[in-house]
């Protein structure tokens, strides 16, 4: 059975039908000739006799009018109750309340209750939509970079995506979303062991900006908790592009740990001209001396009690402890080594560095090699 199409009638047509009926044309004939339903024709005749109008609003009984008014008042009270708590809030909160309730109430009515002009609402709602997009991008950058980036680096990443945003605005959004960088909390600082009294001098002399890849490599160690015990990590850093080129982890802070980190370096070790560290005994011993002599790598040691002579290694380990060690618990050395490898890959290939013009170490190296070629 085909569904009957719903017809619509103009006020003029209804008037003509009623007039024909009033002039004596049989009701049956009107229904048949004009394909009307009996109920429609009877309704038009009744409306005409009652009010002379075919509009629903003009033909309502007093009881119907009262019921409609009561329903309207009830909806107004429900709306006021829903948004009452926001009536004394700031503009941003009011805009959010209106936005969240626009499927239930008219925007005009809510603006009136909240004493907010409609023009202000539409402007703020448009700005808020832009803010929502920006918030999503900031959250994605923050999370994809292991919750380490602060406003400065997030600003750089946003600029790469075509968004010029102030650090102040980024900071406000981060506060709103509860995004706290790893760098906001002070870190545990273990005490150094007694240093050796080697006669090796500070050959580096704080010349930290090197123009040649792997010309100078610096190193240091730090503490990591593994299964409720201290373990240690040794890193080798190339001063040319701050890349971590070698690393090792183990339960003992000794020469073997340093030797394994040296052995993990890929490529020709003969390219290294100078190896600089502090005066820890794990760096100045027979095993390390022999390994360095094999590849004709010259030694350099910081002055006693002067961490500034190894500032790049110190800074790298501050980053490492903040981004990798803090709040982490490793059940085994194997887990630590796996996570360490993953972090160093991210550090070298993805993490942007302020000293490298906000590029990653690998990107900086590739760009430099292009210039040289």
NUGU-996512 format. One record per residue (C-alpha): residue in one letter; x, y, z. Coordinates in steps of 0.5 Angstrom, whole numbers, padded with zeros to 4 digits, always signed. Layout:
residues N
AXYZ ...
END
This chain:
residues 373
X+0000+0000+0000 X+0003+0007-0002 X+0003+0012+0003 X-0001+0018+0002 X+0002+0024+0001 X+0001+0030+0006 X-0003+0036+0003 X-0002+0043+0005 X-0008+0048+0004 X-0007+0056+0004 X-0011+0060+0008 X-0015+0063+0002 X-0017+0055+0000 X-0020+0054+0007 X-0024+0060+0006 X-0026+0058+0000 X-0028+0051+0002 X-0032+0054+0008 X-0035+0059+0004 X-0038+0054-0001 X-0041+0050+0005 X-0044+0056+0008 X-0047+0058+0001 X-0050+0051+0001 X-0046+0046-0003 X-0047+0039+0000 X-0041+0037+0005 X-0041+0031+0001 X-0039+0034-0005 X-0034+0038-0003 X-0030+0032+0000 X-0031+0028-0006 X-0029+0034-0011 X-0023+0037-0007 X-0021+0030-0004 X-0021+0033+0003 X-0022+0029+0009 X-0028+0030+0013 X-0025+0032+0019 X-0021+0037+0016 X-0027+0041+0013 X-0031+0040+0019 X-0025+0043+0023 X-0025+0049+0018 X-0032+0050+0019 X-0031+0050+0026 X-0025+0055+0026 X-0029+0060+0022 X-0035+0060+0026 X-0031+0061+0033 X-0026+0066+0031 X-0026+0067+0024 X-0019+0065+0023 X-0016+0058+0021 X-0010+0059+0025 X-0009+0054+0031 X-0007+0060+0036 X-0013+0064+0035 X-0018+0058+0036 X-0015+0055+0043 X-0019+0055+0049 X-0018+0059+0055 X-0015+0052+0058 X-0011+0051+0052 X-0008+0058+0053 X-0007+0057+0060 X-0003+0050+0059 X+0002+0053+0054 X+0003+0059+0058 X+0005+0054+0064 X+0009+0050+0060 X+0013+0056+0058 X+0014+0058+0065 X+0016+0051+0067 X+0021+0051+0061 X+0024+0058+0063 X+0025+0055+0071 X+0028+0049+0068 X+0033+0053+0064 X+0034+0058+0070 X+0036+0052+0075 X+0040+0049+0070 X+0045+0055+0069 X+0044+0058+0076 X+0050+0057+0078 X+0054+0060+0072 X+0050+0067+0073 X+0055+0070+0077 X+0061+0067+0073 X+0066+0070+0068 X+0064+0070+0061 X+0068+0064+0059 X+0064+0060+0064 X+0057+0063+0061 X+0059+0062+0054 X+0061+0054+0056 X+0054+0054+0060 X+0050+0057+0054 X+0054+0052+0049 X+0053+0046+0053 X+0045+0047+0054 X+0043+0050+0047 X+0040+0043+0045 X+0035+0045+0050 X+0034+0052+0051 X+0034+0058+0046 X+0041+0062+0046 X+0037+0068+0046 X+0033+0066+0053 X+0040+0064+0056 X+0044+0070+0054 X+0038+0074+0058 X+0038+0070+0064 X+0046+0070+0064 X+0046+0077+0063 X+0050+0076+0057 X+0049+0080+0050 X+0048+0075+0044 X+0054+0079+0040 X+0059+0077+0046 X+0057+0070+0046 X+0058+0069+0039 X+0064+0072+0039 X+0067+0068+0045 X+0064+0062+0042 X+0068+0063+0036 X+0074+0064+0039 X+0073+0058+0044 X+0072+0054+0038 X+0079+0056+0036 X+0082+0055+0043 X+0079+0048+0043 X+0083+0046+0037 X+0089+0050+0040 X+0088+0046+0046 X+0088+0039+0043 X+0094+0041+0039 X+0098+0043+0045 X+0096+0037+0049 X+0098+0032+0043 X+0105+0036+0043 X+0106+0035+0050 X+0104+0028+0051 X+0107+0025+0044 X+0114+0028+0047 X+0113+0024+0054 X+0110+0030+0058 X+0117+0034+0058 X+0116+0040+0054 X+0115+0046+0057 X+0112+0053+0054 X+0118+0055+0050 X+0119+0048+0046 X+0111+0047+0045 X+0111+0054+0042 X+0116+0052+0037 X+0113+0046+0035 X+0106+0050+0034 X+0110+0055+0030 X+0112+0049+0025 X+0105+0047+0024 X+0103+0054+0022 X+0100+0057+0029 X+0104+0063+0032 X+0102+0063+0040 X+0105+0066+0046 X+0108+0062+0051 X+0103+0066+0056 X+0097+0063+0052 X+0100+0056+0052 X+0102+0056+0059 X+0095+0058+0061 X+0092+0053+0057 X+0097+0048+0060 X+0094+0050+0067 X+0087+0049+0065 X+0089+0042+0062 X+0093+0040+0068 X+0099+0039+0064 X+0105+0040+0068 X+0112+0039+0065 X+0117+0034+0068 X+0122+0040+0070 X+0117+0044+0075 X+0119+0039+0081 X+0126+0039+0084 X+0130+0033+0083 X+0134+0028+0088 X+0142+0030+0087 X+0146+0024+0090 X+0153+0026+0093 X+0159+0025+0088 X+0165+0020+0090 X+0171+0023+0092 X+0175+0024+0086 X+0182+0022+0083 X+0188+0026+0083 X+0191+0025+0076 X+0195+0030+0073 X+0191+0030+0067 X+0189+0037+0065 X+0183+0041+0063 X+0184+0040+0055 X+0177+0042+0053 X+0177+0049+0057 X+0170+0050+0056 X+0170+0050+0049 X+0163+0047+0048 X+0161+0049+0041 X+0165+0044+0037 X+0164+0045+0029 X+0167+0038+0027 X+0162+0032+0029 X+0165+0027+0034 X+0171+0031+0035 X+0170+0032+0042 X+0166+0027+0047 X+0164+0028+0054 X+0161+0023+0059 X+0158+0022+0066 X+0154+0018+0070 X+0148+0018+0074 X+0143+0014+0079 X+0137+0010+0077 X+0133+0006+0082 X+0132-0002+0079 X+0128-0007+0084 X+0129-0002+0090 X+0137-0002+0089 X+0141+0003+0086 X+0143+0002+0078 X+0148+0007+0074 X+0147+0009+0067 X+0153+0012+0063 X+0152+0017+0057 X+0157+0019+0052 X+0155+0026+0048 X+0158+0029+0042 X+0159+0036+0043 X+0158+0038+0036 X+0150+0036+0036 X+0149+0034+0043 X+0147+0027+0041 X+0148+0021+0045 X+0152+0017+0041 X+0154+0011+0047 X+0150+0009+0053 X+0150+0003+0058 X+0147+0001+0064 X+0149-0004+0070 X+0149-0005+0078 X+0156-0002+0079 X+0159+0004+0078 X+0166+0002+0075 X+0170+0002+0069 X+0166-0004+0066 X+0160+0001+0066 X+0164+0006+0062 X+0168+0001+0058 X+0161-0002+0055 X+0158+0005+0054 X+0165+0007+0050 X+0164+0000+0046 X+0157+0002+0044 X+0159+0007+0040 X+0157+0006+0032 X+0163+0008+0027 X+0170+0009+0027 X+0173+0011+0034 X+0179+0014+0031 X+0175+0020+0029 X+0174+0022+0037 X+0180+0027+0038 X+0178+0029+0045 X+0175+0025+0051 X+0173+0030+0057 X+0170+0027+0064 X+0170+0029+0071 X+0175+0026+0076 X+0171+0020+0078 X+0175+0014+0079 X+0171+0010+0074 X+0173+0015+0068 X+0181+0015+0070 X+0183+0008+0071 X+0188+0003+0067 X+0182+0000+0063 X+0179+0006+0060 X+0186+0009+0059 X+0188+0003+0055 X+0182+0003+0051 X+0183+0011+0049 X+0190+0009+0048 X+0188+0004+0043 X+0184+0009+0039 X+0189+0015+0040 X+0184+0019+0044 X+0187+0024+0048 X+0184+0025+0055 X+0181+0031+0059 X+0179+0032+0066 X+0175+0037+0069 X+0179+0041+0075 X+0177+0038+0082 X+0171+0041+0085 X+0169+0045+0078 X+0162+0042+0075 X+0162+0048+0070 X+0168+0045+0066 X+0163+0039+0064 X+0157+0043+0063 X+0154+0040+0057 X+0155+0033+0060 X+0152+0036+0067 X+0146+0039+0063 X+0145+0033+0059 X+0144+0029+0065 X+0139+0034+0068 X+0135+0033+0062 X+0136+0025+0063 X+0134+0025+0070 X+0128+0030+0069 X+0125+0026+0063 X+0127+0019+0064 X+0129+0018+0071 X+0124+0022+0075 X+0118+0018+0077 X+0120+0011+0074 X+0121+0005+0077 X+0124-0001+0073 X+0123-0008+0076 X+0130-0011+0072 X+0136-0009+0069 X+0133-0011+0062 X+0127-0007+0063 X+0132-0001+0064 X+0136-0002+0058 X+0130-0003+0054 X+0127+0003+0056 X+0134+0007+0056 X+0135+0005+0048 X+0128+0007+0047 X+0129+0014+0050 X+0135+0015+0047 X+0132+0014+0040 X+0127+0019+0042 X+0132+0024+0045 X+0137+0024+0038 X+0131+0024+0033 X+0125+0027+0035 X+0127+0032+0042 X+0128+0039+0040 X+0134+0043+0043 X+0134+0050+0044 X+0142+0050+0043 X+0141+0047+0036 X+0136+0052+0034 X+0130+0048+0036 X+0132+0042+0032 X+0133+0035+0034 X+0141+0032+0034 X+0140+0028+0028 X+0136+0033+0024 X+0142+0039+0026 X+0147+0034+0024 X+0144+0032+0017 X+0143+0040+0016 X+0150+0041+0017 X+0152+0036+0013 X+0148+0039+0007 X+0152+0045+0008 X+0158+0042+0008 X+0157+0038+0002 
END
